Amino acid sequence: MSESKSGWFTVLGIAMVLAGIVAIGTPYVAAFAVNIFIGWTLVFVGIAEVVHTFSSRAWGGFLWELMVGVLTAFAGFFLIFNPVAGVLTLTLILAFSLVFRGILRIMMGMKLRPAPGSGTIIAGGVIALLLGALIYAEWPSGSAQIIGIIVGINLLVDGIGMISHGGAESTAAEAT
């Protein structure tokens, strides 16, 4: 890996660590920010799907694509205008997402072995897996706080993994 690419790992890692610290320090703000961001993203994606559907009317899946676009936009508006219910829903989605993310990180770390930093990536995967299981076990109590803290911890650990991997790759590039 070139030195500039390993530098990007480090920069991304630092940004993730800082974002993690902010999320942990303000968990309710982080939870509702995530909720609103996802809501608006779904609204824009839904609108884009509806526009796309009308621009390709000849396509056989017109009605299905239209329904998908409307449903996506509706889900976005649900999150925006029902933030508490949205945070509860997102907490459950976060639990499942962390479980699967953890599994994928562990698999990625195993594939990268014995590269420097692979152990940290595996550890991040194990932590994500355990956090996902913990959220699911405790849902729905404390959902807003859980989202902010868990997202913050996950960003923090992944950021440390990126910094570790970037630093190791940079050191390996200097040695050659």
Backbone as a printed PyTorch tensor [residue, N CA C, xyz], in Angstrom:
tensor([[[  0.8490,  -1.1690,   0.0000],
         [  0.0000,   0.0000,   0.0000],
         [  0.8920,   1.2270,   0.0000]],

        [[  0.5100,   2.2170,  -0.7800],
         [  1.3270,   3.4270,  -0.8190],
         [  1.1750,   4.1980,   0.4850]],

        [[  2.1700,   5.0400,   0.7290],
         [  2.1630,   5.8160,   1.9690],
         [  0.9530,   6.7450,   2.0350]],

        [[  0.5230,   7.2980,   0.8660],
         [ -0.6290,   8.1970,   0.8740],
         [ -1.9130,   7.4460,   1.2330]],

        [[ -2.0280,   6.1800,   0.7850],
         [ -3.2140,   5.3970,   1.1320],
         [ -3.2180,   5.0530,   2.6150]],

        [[ -2.0700,   4.7380,   3.1800],
         [ -2.0260,   4.4410,   4.6090],
         [ -2.3250,   5.7060,   5.4160]],

        [[ -1.9500,   6.8640,   4.8740],
         [ -2.2750,   8.1310,   5.5290],
         [ -3.7760,   8.3580,   5.6000]],

        [[ -4.4930,   7.9430,   4.5480],
         [ -5.9440,   8.0790,   4.5430],
         [ -6.5920,   7.1810,   5.5930]],

        [[ -6.0250,   6.0000,   5.8250],
         [ -6.5230,   5.1470,   6.8940],
         [ -6.4160,   5.8940,   8.2250]],

        [[ -5.2810,   6.5430,   8.4510],
         [ -5.0560,   7.2620,   9.6980],
         [ -6.0010,   8.4520,   9.8260]],

        [[ -6.1660,   9.2180,   8.7510],
         [ -7.0690,  10.3800,   8.7730],
         [ -8.5030,   9.9300,   9.0420]],

        [[ -8.9460,   8.8780,   8.3420],
         [-10.2860,   8.3500,   8.5550],
         [-10.4330,   7.8650,   9.9990]],

        [[ -9.4160,   7.2050,  10.5090],
         [ -9.4390,   6.7220,  11.8850],
         [ -9.5730,   7.8450,  12.8890]],

        [[ -8.8180,   8.9110,  12.6980],
         [ -8.9000,  10.0670,  13.6110],
         [-10.2900,  10.6950,  13.5600]],

        [[-10.8520,  10.8380,  12.3540],
         [-12.1960,  11.4040,  12.2130],
         [-13.2260,  10.5240,  12.9110]],

        [[-13.0710,   9.2110,  12.7860],
         [-14.0020,   8.2870,  13.4310],
         [-13.8780,   8.3480,  14.9500]],

        [[-12.6670,   8.4630,  15.4680],
         [-12.4540,   8.5680,  16.9170],
         [-13.1090,   9.8480,  17.4440]],

        [[-12.8900,  10.9660,  16.7620],
         [-13.4880,  12.2380,  17.1930],
         [-15.0150,  12.1820,  17.1480]],

        [[-15.5700,  11.6170,  16.0700],
         [-17.0290,  11.4850,  15.9670],
         [-17.5550,  10.5770,  17.0750]],

        [[-16.8220,   9.5400,  17.4010],
         [-17.2180,   8.6330,  18.4750],
         [-17.2590,   9.3250,  19.8230]],

        [[-16.2610,  10.1490,  20.0970],
         [-16.2060,  10.8810,  21.3650],
         [-17.3950,  11.8410,  21.4800]],

        [[-17.7030,  12.5420,  20.3950],
         [-18.8490,  13.4680,  20.3960],
         [-20.1510,  12.7020,  20.6220]],

        [[-20.3250,  11.5750,  19.9430],
         [-21.5570,  10.7860,  20.0900],
         [-21.7140,  10.2520,  21.5130]],

        [[-20.6320,   9.7970,  22.1130],
         [-20.6890,   9.2830,  23.4880],
         [-21.0130,  10.4110,  24.4660]],

        [[-20.4580,  11.5760,  24.2210],
         [-20.6780,  12.7200,  25.1100],
         [-22.0790,  13.3090,  25.0260]],

        [[-22.7350,  13.1460,  23.9060],
         [-24.0860,  13.6760,  23.7160],
         [-24.9820,  12.6020,  23.0810]],

        [[-25.2790,  11.5220,  23.8220],
         [-25.9820,  10.3910,  23.2070],
         [-27.3850,  10.7060,  22.6950]],

        [[-28.1370,  11.5450,  23.4050],
         [-29.4880,  11.8610,  22.9430],
         [-29.4360,  12.6870,  21.6630]],

        [[-28.5440,  13.6440,  21.6380],
         [-28.3790,  14.4640,  20.4330],
         [-27.9450,  13.5780,  19.2650]],

        [[-27.0020,  12.6860,  19.5260],
         [-26.5170,  11.7920,  18.4720],
         [-27.6400,  10.8920,  17.9710]],

        [[-28.4610,  10.3610,  18.8730],
         [-29.5570,   9.4660,  18.4760],
         [-30.5730,  10.1910,  17.6010]],

        [[-30.9670,  11.3730,  18.0180],
         [-31.9620,  12.0880,  17.2250],
         [-31.3590,  12.6350,  15.9360]],

        [[-30.0830,  12.9620,  15.9410],
         [-29.4180,  13.3780,  14.6960],
         [-29.3780,  12.2250,  13.6960]],

        [[-29.0540,  11.0370,  14.1770],
         [-29.0490,   9.8510,  13.3110],
         [-30.4530,   9.6140,  12.7700]],

        [[-31.4590,   9.7180,  13.6270],
         [-32.8460,   9.5180,  13.2220],
         [-33.2520,  10.5040,  12.1210]],

        [[-32.9760,  11.7830,  12.3200],
         [-33.3500,  12.8140,  11.3440],
         [-32.5740,  12.6270,  10.0420]],

        [[-31.2840,  12.3350,  10.1450],
         [-30.4710,  12.1240,   8.9460],
         [-31.0150,  10.9630,   8.1130]],

        [[-31.2870,   9.8600,   8.7620],
         [-31.8200,   8.7000,   8.0440],
         [-33.1990,   9.0130,   7.4760]],

        [[-34.0120,   9.7130,   8.2380],
         [-35.3380,  10.0900,   7.7490],
         [-35.2670,  10.9060,   6.4700]],

        [[-34.4580,  11.9690,   6.4720],
         [-34.3460,  12.8020,   5.2730],
         [-33.7130,  12.0410,   4.1080]],

        [[-32.7810,  11.1660,   4.4150],
         [-32.1840,  10.3500,   3.3540],
         [-33.2530,   9.4890,   2.6930]],

        [[-34.1010,   8.8610,   3.4940],
         [-35.1690,   8.0300,   2.9470],
         [-36.1720,   8.8580,   2.1430]],

        [[-36.4870,  10.0600,   2.6110],
         [-37.4070,  10.9270,   1.8660],
         [-36.8300,  11.2340,   0.4830]],

        [[-35.5670,  11.6500,   0.4350],
         [-34.9580,  11.9970,  -0.8540],
         [-34.8320,  10.7840,  -1.7720]],

        [[-34.4720,   9.6300,  -1.2080],
         [-34.3750,   8.4110,  -2.0200],
         [-35.7600,   8.0270,  -2.5440]],

        [[-36.7790,   8.1070,  -1.7040],
         [-38.1410,   7.7850,  -2.1280],
         [-38.6150,   8.6970,  -3.2420]],

        [[-38.3720,   9.9950,  -3.1040],
         [-38.7520,  10.9520,  -4.1490],
         [-38.0060,  10.6360,  -5.4470]],

        [[-36.7240,  10.3390,  -5.3370],
         [-35.9360,  10.0020,  -6.5280],
         [-36.4880,   8.7500,  -7.2070]],

        [[-36.9010,   7.7670,  -6.4140],
         [-37.4860,   6.5540,  -6.9880],
         [-38.7960,   6.8540,  -7.7030]],

        [[-39.6260,   7.7010,  -7.1270],
         [-40.8940,   8.0690,  -7.7660],
         [-40.6330,   8.8140,  -9.0690]],

        [[-39.7180,   9.7680,  -9.0440],
         [-39.3700,  10.5100, -10.2620],
         [-38.8340,   9.5550, -11.3260]],

        [[-37.9510,   8.6620, -10.9100],
         [-37.3960,   7.6850, -11.8530],
         [-38.5040,   6.8120, -12.4440]],

        [[-39.4520,   6.4170, -11.6110],
         [-40.5570,   5.5690, -12.0690],
         [-41.3460,   6.2660, -13.1710]],

        [[-41.6500,   7.5440, -12.9770],
         [-42.4200,   8.2700, -13.9980],
         [-41.5930,   8.5560, -15.2440]],

        [[-40.2720,   8.5660, -15.1170],
         [-39.4410,   8.8020, -16.3040],
         [-39.2430,   7.5220, -17.1140]],

        [[-39.6430,   6.3780, -16.5720],
         [-39.5080,   5.1150, -17.3120],
         [-40.8110,   4.3240, -17.2490]],

        [[-41.9040,   4.9640, -17.6540],
         [-43.2390,   4.3630, -17.5760],
         [-43.3730,   3.0890, -18.3920]],

        [[-42.5980,   2.9770, -19.4470],
         [-42.7320,   1.8060, -20.3210],
         [-42.2400,   0.5310, -19.6340]],

        [[-41.5120,   0.6750, -18.5880],
         [-40.9610,  -0.4740, -17.8790],
         [-42.0940,  -1.2540, -17.2340]],

        [[-42.0130,  -2.5600, -17.2430],
         [-43.0660,  -3.4290, -16.7320],
         [-43.2710,  -3.3440, -15.2330]],

        [[-42.3050,  -2.8590, -14.4840],
         [-42.4070,  -2.7960, -13.0340],
         [-42.8280,  -1.4420, -12.5220]],

        [[-43.5250,  -0.6520, -13.3480],
         [-43.8950,   0.7180, -12.9890],
         [-44.6070,   0.7950, -11.6380]],

        [[-45.6860,   0.0370, -11.4910],
         [-46.4820,   0.1160, -10.2710],
         [-45.6790,  -0.3060,  -9.0460]],

        [[-44.8740,  -1.3690,  -9.1780],
         [-44.0670,  -1.8470,  -8.0650],
         [-43.0210,  -0.8110,  -7.6590]],

        [[-42.3500,  -0.2390,  -8.6510],
         [-41.3270,   0.7760,  -8.3530],
         [-41.9600,   2.0120,  -7.7220]],

        [[-43.1450,   2.3840,  -8.2070],
         [-43.8600,   3.5220,  -7.6320],
         [-44.1910,   3.2550,  -6.1660]],

        [[-44.6790,   2.0520,  -5.8600],
         [-45.0150,   1.7020,  -4.4800],
         [-43.7700,   1.6910,  -3.5880]],

        [[-42.6570,   1.1900,  -4.1140],
         [-41.4120,   1.1780,  -3.3400],
         [-40.9750,   2.6170,  -3.0270]],

        [[-41.0410,   3.4950,  -4.0270],
         [-40.6530,   4.8910,  -3.8220],
         [-41.5310,   5.5940,  -2.8080]],

        [[-42.8390,   5.3960,  -2.9110],
         [-43.7700,   6.0180,  -1.9680],
         [-43.5480,   5.4670,  -0.5570]],

        [[-43.3740,   4.1590,  -0.4530],
         [-43.1320,   3.5410,   0.8590],
         [-41.8240,   4.0490,   1.4800]],

        [[-40.7890,   4.1920,   0.6650],
         [-39.5000,   4.6890,   1.1670],
         [-39.6400,   6.1160,   1.6850]],

        [[-40.3170,   6.9740,   0.9240],
         [-40.5220,   8.3610,   1.3610],
         [-41.3840,   8.3990,   2.6210]],

        [[-42.4110,   7.5590,   2.6730],
         [-43.2750,   7.4900,   3.8470],
         [-42.4720,   7.0860,   5.0850]],

        [[-41.5980,   6.0940,   4.9400],
         [-40.7550,   5.6600,   6.0620],
         [-39.8760,   6.8190,   6.5410]],

        [[-39.3470,   7.5990,   5.6100],
         [-38.5390,   8.7610,   5.9750],
         [-39.3330,   9.7940,   6.7520]],

        [[-40.5480,  10.0980,   6.2680],
         [-41.3930,  11.0550,   6.9810],
         [-41.7860,  10.5220,   8.3550]],

        [[-41.9970,   9.2160,   8.4650],
         [-42.2950,   8.6010,   9.7550],
         [-41.1650,   8.8880,  10.7500]],

        [[-39.9260,   8.6870,  10.3210],
         [-38.7880,   8.9260,  11.2180],
         [-38.6810,  10.4020,  11.6050]],

        [[-38.9130,  11.2820,  10.6390],
         [-38.7660,  12.7200,  10.8920],
         [-39.8500,  13.2350,  11.8380]],

        [[-41.1060,  12.8280,  11.5990],
         [-42.2250,  13.3910,  12.3590],
         [-42.6270,  12.5690,  13.5790]],

        [[-42.0340,  11.4230,  13.7570],
         [-42.2440,  10.5920,  14.9500],
         [-40.8850,  10.1880,  15.5010]],

        [[-40.1190,  11.1600,  15.9970],
         [-38.7330,  10.8520,  16.3580],
         [-38.5800,   9.8070,  17.4640]],

        [[-39.4950,   9.7610,  18.4140],
         [-39.3500,   8.7650,  19.4820],
         [-39.5760,   7.3670,  18.9210]],

        [[-40.6630,   7.1920,  18.1720],
         [-40.9140,   5.8890,  17.5460],
         [-39.8030,   5.5620,  16.5560]],

        [[-39.3090,   6.5920,  15.8840],
         [-38.2100,   6.3860,  14.9420],
         [-36.9540,   5.8910,  15.6400]],

        [[-36.6490,   6.4810,  16.7840],
         [-35.4600,   6.0610,  17.5280],
         [-35.6350,   4.6340,  18.0440]],

        [[-36.8340,   4.2760,  18.4780],
         [-37.0800,   2.8950,  18.9140],
         [-36.8540,   1.9140,  17.7590]],

        [[-37.3900,   2.2710,  16.5930],
         [-37.2290,   1.4270,  15.4100],
         [-35.7620,   1.3490,  15.0120]],

        [[-35.0990,   2.4920,  14.9950],
         [-33.6840,   2.5120,  14.6190],
         [-32.8220,   1.7390,  15.6130]],

        [[-33.2170,   1.7400,  16.8780],
         [-32.4520,   0.9850,  17.8740],
         [-32.4920,  -0.5070,  17.5550]],

        [[-33.6550,  -0.9820,  17.1900],
         [-33.7750,  -2.3960,  16.8240],
         [-32.9750,  -2.6980,  15.5580]],

        [[-33.0740,  -1.8040,  14.5750],
         [-32.2910,  -1.9780,  13.3380],
         [-30.7990,  -1.9210,  13.6530]],

        [[-30.4050,  -1.0090,  14.5500],
         [-29.0010,  -0.8880,  14.9430],
         [-28.5030,  -2.1790,  15.5800]],

        [[-29.3200,  -2.7870,  16.4100],
         [-28.9150,  -4.0400,  17.0610],
         [-28.5740,  -5.0940,  16.0140]],

        [[-29.4770,  -5.2960,  15.0570],
         [-29.2270,  -6.2950,  14.0210],
         [-28.0540,  -5.8910,  13.1320]],

        [[-27.9430,  -4.6020,  12.8360],
         [-26.8430,  -4.1100,  12.0040],
         [-25.4910,  -4.3490,  12.6660]],

        [[-25.3980,  -4.0740,  13.9600],
         [-24.1380,  -4.2850,  14.6700],
         [-23.7520,  -5.7560,  14.7230]],

        [[-24.7380,  -6.6200,  14.8900],
         [-24.4490,  -8.0560,  14.8950],
         [-23.8420,  -8.4570,  13.5520]],

        [[-24.4960,  -8.0600,  12.4610],
         [-23.9820,  -8.4320,  11.1430],
         [-22.6710,  -7.7190,  10.8210]],

        [[-22.5510,  -6.4450,  11.2150],
         [-21.3060,  -5.7050,  11.0050],
         [-20.1630,  -6.3710,  11.7670]],

        [[-20.4400,  -6.7800,  12.9870],
         [-19.4230,  -7.4570,  13.7830],
         [-18.9540,  -8.7390,  13.1250]],

        [[-19.9020,  -9.5200,  12.6240],
         [-19.5440, -10.7640,  11.9400],
         [-18.6710, -10.4680,  10.7210]],

        [[-19.0690,  -9.4550,   9.9370],
         [-18.2790,  -9.1150,   8.7380],
         [-16.8880,  -8.5820,   9.0960]],

        [[-16.7870,  -7.7730,  10.1610],
         [-15.4770,  -7.2640,  10.5950],
         [-14.5780,  -8.4140,  11.0500]],

        [[-15.1420,  -9.3490,  11.7740],
         [-14.3510, -10.5040,  12.2160],
         [-13.8470, -11.2740,  10.9980]],

        [[-14.7280, -11.4900,  10.0220],
         [-14.3310, -12.2030,   8.8110],
         [-13.2510, -11.4320,   8.0520]],

        [[-13.4100, -10.0870,   7.9660],
         [-12.4160,  -9.2640,   7.2780],
         [-11.0730,  -9.3400,   8.0040]],

        [[-11.1020,  -9.2270,   9.3180],
         [ -9.8720,  -9.3090,  10.0980],
         [ -9.1720, -10.6480,   9.9350]],

        [[ -9.9670, -11.7180,   9.8960],
         [ -9.3880, -13.0620,   9.6890],
         [ -8.7330, -13.1540,   8.3090]],

        [[ -9.3830, -12.5540,   7.3140],
         [ -8.8370, -12.5870,   5.9620],
         [ -7.5350, -11.7810,   5.8740]],

        [[ -7.4350, -10.6970,   6.6410],
         [ -6.2400,  -9.8500,   6.6100],
         [ -5.0720, -10.4360,   7.4110]],

        [[ -5.3450, -11.4450,   8.2510],
         [ -4.2850, -12.0270,   9.0760],
         [ -3.1870, -12.5820,   8.2020]],

        [[ -1.9900, -12.4810,   8.5160],
         [ -1.3820, -11.9550,   9.7380],
         [ -0.9590, -10.4890,   9.6140]],

        [[ -1.5950,  -9.7160,   8.7380],
         [ -1.2220,  -8.3090,   8.5420],
         [ -1.3240,  -7.5450,   9.8620]],

        [[ -0.4180,  -6.5970,  10.0680],
         [ -0.4850,  -5.7810,  11.2800],
         [ -1.8270,  -5.0520,  11.3640]],

        [[ -2.3930,  -4.9950,  12.5180],
         [ -3.6690,  -4.3130,  12.7280],
         [ -4.8740,  -5.2200,  12.5480]],

        [[ -4.6770,  -6.4340,  12.0170],
         [ -5.8220,  -7.3210,  11.7940],
         [ -6.4680,  -7.7380,  13.1180]],

        [[ -5.6680,  -7.8870,  14.1460],
         [ -6.2120,  -8.2530,  15.4580],
         [ -7.1250,  -7.1690,  16.0070]],

        [[ -6.7770,  -5.9110,  15.7680],
         [ -7.6080,  -4.8010,  16.2240],
         [ -8.9300,  -4.7820,  15.4660]],

        [[ -8.8830,  -5.0950,  14.1710],
         [-10.1110,  -5.1530,  13.3700],
         [-11.0040,  -6.2820,  13.8810]],

        [[-10.4130,  -7.4230,  14.2000],
         [-11.1780,  -8.5440,  14.7530],
         [-11.7840,  -8.1430,  16.1030]],

        [[-11.0040,  -7.4820,  16.9400],
         [-11.5130,  -7.0420,  18.2440],
         [-12.6860,  -6.0790,  18.0640]],

        [[-12.5850,  -5.1740,  17.0860],
         [-13.6910,  -4.2650,  16.7910],
         [-14.9300,  -5.0310,  16.3670]],

        [[-14.7330,  -6.0890,  15.5950],
         [-15.8530,  -6.9260,  15.1800],
         [-16.5090,  -7.6350,  16.3450]],

        [[-15.6990,  -8.1480,  17.2430],
         [-16.2330,  -8.8310,  18.4280],
         [-17.0220,  -7.8420,  19.2820]],

        [[-16.4860,  -6.6410,  19.4510],
         [-17.1810,  -5.6210,  20.2440],
         [-18.5090,  -5.2500,  19.5860]],

        [[-18.5090,  -5.0500,  18.2630],
         [-19.7520,  -4.7210,  17.5550],
         [-20.7800,  -5.8320,  17.7200]],

        [[-20.3460,  -7.0720,  17.6100],
         [-21.2330,  -8.2250,  17.7630],
         [-21.8450,  -8.2570,  19.1690]],

        [[-21.0130,  -8.0660,  20.1660],
         [-21.4970,  -8.0770,  21.5510],
         [-22.4300,  -6.8940,  21.8380]],

        [[-22.0950,  -5.7210,  21.3000],
         [-22.9450,  -4.5470,  21.5120],
         [-24.3150,  -4.7450,  20.8650]],

        [[-24.3310,  -5.3090,  19.6690],
         [-25.6020,  -5.5870,  19.0040],
         [-26.4680,  -6.5290,  19.8150]],

        [[-25.8580,  -7.5730,  20.3500],
         [-26.5970,  -8.5310,  21.1740],
         [-27.1020,  -7.8640,  22.4570]],

        [[-26.2800,  -7.0010,  23.0580],
         [-26.6800,  -6.2860,  24.2730],
         [-27.8640,  -5.3600,  24.0080]],

        [[-27.8280,  -4.6290,  22.9150],
         [-28.9360,  -3.7320,  22.5740],
         [-30.2230,  -4.5260,  22.4140]],

        [[-30.1430,  -5.6140,  21.6780],
         [-31.3420,  -6.4290,  21.4460],
         [-31.9020,  -6.9620,  22.7660]],

        [[-31.0260,  -7.3640,  23.6610],
         [-31.4590,  -7.9070,  24.9440],
         [-32.1400,  -6.8480,  25.8140]],

        [[-31.7560,  -5.5800,  25.6730],
         [-32.2800,  -4.5010,  26.5130],
         [-33.3490,  -3.6440,  25.8270]],

        [[-33.6480,  -3.8930,  24.5650],
         [-34.6030,  -3.0720,  23.8200],
         [-35.9890,  -3.2000,  24.4170]],

        [[-36.8050,  -2.1640,  24.5440],
         [-36.6910,  -0.8120,  24.0350],
         [-36.2220,   0.2230,  25.0580]],

        [[-35.9360,  -0.2030,  26.2990],
         [-35.5690,   0.7770,  27.3270],
         [-34.2710,   1.4850,  26.9820]],

        [[-34.2710,   2.7850,  27.1510],
         [-33.0740,   3.5820,  26.9220],
         [-32.6300,   3.6530,  25.4710]],

        [[-33.5650,   3.4840,  24.5280],
         [-33.2020,   3.4060,  23.1110],
         [-32.4110,   4.6170,  22.6160]],

        [[-32.8430,   5.8130,  22.9930],
         [-32.1500,   7.0060,  22.5060],
         [-30.7110,   7.0420,  23.0040]],

        [[-30.5440,   6.7680,  24.2790],
         [-29.1980,   6.7850,  24.8390],
         [-28.3560,   5.6570,  24.2510]],

        [[-28.9740,   4.5100,  24.0430],
         [-28.2480,   3.3680,  23.4940],
         [-27.6890,   3.6830,  22.1150]],

        [[-28.5200,   4.2660,  21.2480],
         [-28.0480,   4.5590,  19.8900],
         [-26.8240,   5.4640,  19.9390]],

        [[-26.9210,   6.5640,  20.6720],
         [-25.8010,   7.5100,  20.7240],
         [-24.5330,   6.8870,  21.2770]],

        [[-24.6520,   6.1730,  22.3680],
         [-23.4670,   5.5880,  22.9980],
         [-22.8880,   4.4580,  22.1540]],

        [[-23.7440,   3.5820,  21.6510],
         [-23.2580,   2.4450,  20.8730],
         [-22.6250,   2.8990,  19.5700]],

        [[-23.2660,   3.8230,  18.8870],
         [-22.6680,   4.3530,  17.6560],
         [-21.3230,   5.0040,  17.9860]],

        [[-21.2790,   5.7390,  19.1000],
         [-20.0280,   6.3780,  19.5090],
         [-18.9270,   5.3720,  19.8090]],

        [[-19.2610,   4.3280,  20.5560],
         [-18.2680,   3.2930,  20.8830],
         [-17.7940,   2.5920,  19.6210]],

        [[-18.7380,   2.2650,  18.7430],
         [-18.3770,   1.5740,  17.5140],
         [-17.4630,   2.4410,  16.6460]],

        [[-17.7740,   3.7260,  16.5260],
         [-16.9130,   4.6400,  15.7640],
         [-15.5260,   4.7360,  16.4060]],

        [[-15.4980,   4.8200,  17.7150],
         [-14.2410,   4.9270,  18.4460],
         [-13.3540,   3.7000,  18.2090]],

        [[-13.9190,   2.5200,  18.3590],
         [-13.1420,   1.2890,  18.1880],
         [-12.7080,   1.1130,  16.7290]],

        [[-13.6430,   1.3400,  15.7870],
         [-13.2760,   1.2270,  14.3710],
         [-12.2100,   2.2540,  14.0000]],

        [[-12.3240,   3.4540,  14.5640],
         [-11.3250,   4.4870,  14.2960],
         [ -9.9500,   4.0880,  14.7990]],

        [[ -9.8950,   3.5170,  15.9810],
         [ -8.6160,   3.0440,  16.5230],
         [ -8.0470,   1.9450,  15.6340]],

        [[ -8.9300,   1.0540,  15.1370],
         [ -8.4910,   0.0070,  14.2140],
         [ -7.9150,   0.5840,  12.9290]],

        [[ -8.5720,   1.6020,  12.3840],
         [ -8.0810,   2.2450,  11.1600],
         [ -6.7270,   2.9180,  11.4000]],

        [[ -6.6040,   3.6080,  12.5260],
         [ -5.3350,   4.2610,  12.8610],
         [ -4.2350,   3.2150,  12.9980]],

        [[ -4.5450,   2.1310,  13.6960],
         [ -3.5800,   1.0510,  13.8870],
         [ -3.1540,   0.4480,  12.5600]],

        [[ -4.1200,   0.1600,  11.6960],
         [ -3.8130,  -0.4350,  10.3920],
         [ -3.0280,   0.5420,   9.5170]],

        [[ -3.4510,   1.8160,   9.5000],
         [ -2.7440,   2.8120,   8.7100],
         [ -1.3160,   3.0300,   9.1650]],

        [[ -1.1050,   3.0540,  10.4710],
         [  0.2320,   3.2200,  11.0090],
         [  1.1130,   2.0250,  10.6970]],

        [[  0.5410,   0.8300,  10.7730],
         [  1.3000,  -0.3830,  10.4690],
         [  1.6650,  -0.4470,   8.9950]],

        [[  0.7300,  -0.0660,   8.1240],
         [  1.0020,  -0.0800,   6.6820],
         [  2.0660,   0.9570,   6.3410]],

        [[  2.0080,   2.1120,   7.0000],
         [  2.9980,   3.1670,   6.7620],
         [  4.3920,   2.7000,   7.1880]],

        [[  4.4560,   2.0360,   8.3500],
         [  5.7240,   1.5180,   8.8340],
         [  6.2680,   0.4420,   7.8980]],

        [[  5.3840,  -0.4140,   7.4110],
         [  5.8000,  -1.4810,   6.4860],
         [  6.2890,  -0.8870,   5.1650]],

        [[  5.6320,   0.2040,   4.6990],
         [  6.0500,   0.8400,   3.4430],
         [  7.4260,   1.4960,   3.6080]],

        [[  7.6830,   2.0660,   4.7860],
         [  8.9840,   2.6970,   5.0320],
         [ 10.0980,   1.6620,   5.0910]],

        [[  9.7930,   0.4690,   5.5510],
         [ 10.8110,  -0.5670,   5.7190],
         [ 11.2500,  -1.1520,   4.3760]],

        [[ 10.4050,  -1.0100,   3.3410],
         [ 10.7620,  -1.5890,   2.0270],
         [ 11.5120,  -0.6560,   1.1630]]])
